[in-house]
Amino acid sequence: MLDEAVDYIAAERPASALRWLDETMERVRSLERFPDLGRIVPELQRPEIREVLVDPYRVPYHWDNQQVTILAVLHDRRLFELGSVNE
């Protein structure tokens, strides 16, 4: 997931890929303290499945008051499909 996004960005802009990775990791780490930081994923409308945006990617995650689980790293033009979430 994450490595594929970094590789894709690095193919054209290696320095940008490193900056994007740093920003993404900072945003994800902040979810430990602030799990409701992200917005509810619009196409799912489930409050326990949220996402942070790190242009041009979306990082959807699930949280249950005890744990944050990163579900995917998606280009912002892709929809997050309900079938990819473990019920």
C-alpha positions as CSV (number, residue, x, y, z in Angstrom):
1,M,0.0,0.0,0.0
2,L,2.3,2.7,1.3
3,D,5.4,1.5,-0.6
4,E,3.4,1.4,-3.9
5,A,2.4,5.1,-3.4
6,V,5.9,6.1,-2.6
7,D,7.3,4.2,-5.7
8,Y,4.7,5.8,-7.9
9,I,5.5,9.4,-6.8
10,A,9.3,8.7,-6.8
11,A,9.2,7.6,-10.4
12,E,8.8,11.2,-11.4
13,R,9.7,13.2,-8.3
14,P,12.0,11.4,-5.8
15,A,12.3,14.3,-3.4
16,S,8.5,14.8,-3.4
17,A,8.1,11.1,-2.6
18,L,10.2,11.5,0.6
19,R,8.3,14.6,1.7
20,W,5.0,12.9,1.0
21,L,6.1,9.8,3.0
22,D,7.1,12.0,6.0
23,E,3.9,13.9,5.9
24,T,1.8,10.7,5.7
25,M,3.7,9.1,8.6
26,E,3.2,12.2,10.7
27,R,-0.6,12.2,10.0
28,V,-0.9,8.5,10.7
29,R,1.1,8.8,14.0
30,S,-1.2,11.6,15.1
31,L,-4.1,9.2,15.0
32,E,-2.8,7.5,18.1
33,R,-3.6,10.7,20.1
34,F,-6.4,12.0,17.9
35,P,-8.2,9.1,16.3
36,D,-11.2,11.2,15.2
37,L,-8.9,13.6,13.3
38,G,-9.9,12.3,10.0
39,R,-13.2,12.8,8.2
40,I,-15.8,10.1,7.8
41,V,-15.3,8.3,4.5
42,P,-18.0,10.0,2.3
43,E,-18.9,6.9,0.3
44,L,-19.3,4.7,3.4
45,Q,-20.9,7.1,5.9
46,R,-19.7,4.9,8.8
47,P,-18.4,6.9,11.8
48,E,-15.9,4.2,12.7
49,I,-14.3,4.3,9.3
50,R,-12.5,7.6,8.7
51,E,-9.7,8.9,6.5
52,V,-6.9,11.4,6.5
53,L,-6.0,13.1,3.2
54,V,-2.4,13.5,2.1
55,D,-2.6,14.9,-1.4
56,P,-3.0,13.1,-3.7
57,Y,-3.8,10.1,-1.5
58,R,-6.5,9.0,1.0
59,V,-5.6,6.9,4.0
60,P,-8.8,5.3,5.3
61,Y,-8.7,3.7,8.8
62,H,-11.0,2.0,11.3
63,W,-11.0,2.9,14.9
64,D,-12.9,1.3,17.8
65,N,-11.9,3.4,20.9
66,Q,-9.0,1.1,21.5
67,Q,-7.1,0.8,18.3
68,V,-6.6,2.5,14.9
69,T,-6.1,0.2,11.9
70,I,-5.0,1.6,8.6
71,L,-7.2,0.0,5.9
72,A,-5.6,1.3,2.7
73,V,-3.6,3.9,0.9
74,L,-5.6,5.0,-2.2
75,H,-5.2,7.7,-4.8
76,D,-7.8,10.4,-4.1
77,R,-9.7,9.6,-7.4
78,R,-10.4,6.0,-6.2
79,L,-13.5,5.2,-4.1
80,F,-13.0,3.1,-1.0
81,E,-15.2,0.0,-1.5
82,L,-17.2,-1.4,1.4
83,G,-16.2,-4.9,0.3
84,S,-12.5,-4.2,1.2
85,V,-13.5,-3.6,4.9
86,N,-13.7,-6.6,7.2
87,E,-17.1,-6.6,8.8
